[in-house]
Amino acid sequence: MTRDSLLDQALVEEATKKSGLIWVRGEGPARALWHVWHDGAAYVVGDGPGEQPLPGLVDGSTAEVTVRSKDKGGRVVAWTAAVSEVAPGSEAWESAVAELKGKRLNAPDAETMTDRWARECRVLRLAPRDATTAHPDGSLAAPPLPTTATTRRPAPAGLPRLLLKRTKRH
């Protein structure tokens, strides 16, 4: 390996470890995914009830991964990943899921979460193929993806009065 490729590999690993989200584009639009860096690759879990969707990420395919800065939110590095599905119950699956479980926030079923992942979800390994890819010159801004999530409704008209109401002192 050349010095530049070792530096690229180190940049990919450190930036991906420190970022809470990575943007992953398989077949279709890029999606923000939570992940863990483990054993030289990023691991994601999803496609099950209550978990993040993983459309366009297919076993044996490639994906473009963009890592953002945790502090500023801007692009730090982009890299091409080889996508592979990890078989439930395998040694690789057990070690990856142990790491993922520690990062999964607000799970409704924390005690049985890994059993649910084995039955209903996919765990994918995104291994760097090429050290880095060139940053695009322009913005990657895109319209939001369709979702069933809703935004907050306006506050009821009387709520500010109730919140700001002062109690009478005797």
Sequence and secondary structure as in RCSB ss.txt:
>XXXX:A:sequence
MTRDSLLDQALVEEATKKSGLIWVRGEGPARALWHVWHDGAAYVVGDGPGEQPLPGLVDGSTAEVTVRSKDKGGR
VVAWTAAVSEVAPGSEAWESAVAELKGKRLNAPDAETMTDRWARECRVLRLAPRDATTAHPDGSLAAPPLPTTAT
TRRPAPAGLPRLLLKRTKRH
>XXXX:A:secstr
  HHHHHHHHHHHHHHHH SEEEEESSSS EEEE EEETTEEEEEESSTTS   TT  TT EEEEEEE TTT SE
EEEEEEEEEE  TTSHHHHHHHHHHHHH  S TTTTTHHHHHHHH EEEEEEEEEEEE   SS         S  
      TTHHHHHH      
